[in-house]
Amino acid sequence: MTNVASQTGYASVNGLDMYYEIHGSDQGGVPLVLLHGGFTTIDVSFGKVLPSLARSRRVIAVEQQAHGHTADIARPLDFEQMADDTAALLRHLGVENADFFGFSDSGIIALGIAIRHPELVLKLVVAGTNFNNDGLYPEFLEFLEHASPDDMGRLRDAYTRVAPKPDDWPTLVAKVTELAVEFEGWRLDDLRSITAPTLVMIGDADIVRPEHAVELFRLLSRATLAVLPDTDHVTLLDRDDWLLSMIGEFLDMPEQEVE
């Protein structure tokens, strides 16, 4: 990441000391909240796009329970809880509403915030995101079920550089694996209740099936669908030129013009 956060800190929310960074300008406008993927950190998920996003708006990036700078506590990972933790942190910071960009597992969290705390959400971007496990290829779920801490060396190295307890990496892998494999999915009626304009993004070779992304696009009342060519789940956030162009246009579009 090439830019330096103008503010970093921890918020005490729901028994958790949750880490956050604030980047960019605070000259009014709508904040953008960045929600990292499972196993990862702010830098790993958004290092390529955050500096550009922060040139034109206030960007708030958070790290969820057991991820990055945020230490684990004695409770399982849960998408509803993480949505509530994020909402509590934003209220702690005095944020009344914002746009949200969630990648992978945190796209699920972003959808949860829109369901459970709709007053906070103006627009959503969800990338590489499933809303139930039918949306994932079976081979990926099988990989997760047998994943070991040694299978993800790059992510482990990023974790140990910043984690309060670097030796907790195996615990994080076990908790994220359990979270993903046992995810029952958001209720379809709850997804239909989301009124925030939403950009649904996947790669054409993502871990999320294209048909599933289309289903989410159709469930949401005000959605736009983008499928990035020659792109898998890992490289999705490396397509920074495409992402910045598509996301920037979507977020800057007047809400009444978003179908």
Buried (B, 14 or more C-beta within 10 A) or exposed (E): BEBEBBEBBBBEBBEBBBBBBBBBEEEEEBBBBBBBBBBBBBBBBBBBBBBBBBEBBBBBBBBBBBBBBBBBEEEEBBBEBBBBBBBBBBBBBEBEBBBBBBBBBBBBBBBBBBBBBEEBBBBBBBBBBBBBBEBBEEEBEEEBEEBEBEEBEEBBEBBEEBBEEEEBBEEBBBBBBBBBBEBEBBEEEBBEBBEBBBBBBBBEBBBBBBEBBBBBBEBBBBBBBBBBEEBBBBEBBEBBEBBBEBBBEBBEBEEEEBE
